[in-house]
């Protein structure tokens, strides 16, 4: 399932951000009105300010040797295939990153 891949990509990016130095990655799922919100948070170095506005564009990467397709593809999956939204925010105190996936809740049958 593509949504699983998108969420896995966000978690792997959070782990990669820690660069083997230790730290925390947290995944939180919570209701948000008529949506569900999935947050992937890490306490790594965060995304440089000059990269943030281009973060979801193909070819943009902060990883050495990165291709810059993971976040672009994850956003496309979330938004075009599932009618949701994928966004980024700096972590608390400017340290780390928070990626938030918001998805509409399916009607209960």
Buried (B, 14 or more C-beta within 10 A) or exposed (E): EBBEEBBEBBBEBBBBBBEEEEBEBEEEEEEEEEBBBBBBBBBBBBBEEEBBEEBBEBEBBBEEEBEBBBBBBBBBBBBEEBEBBBEBBBBEEEEBBBBBBBBEEEEEE
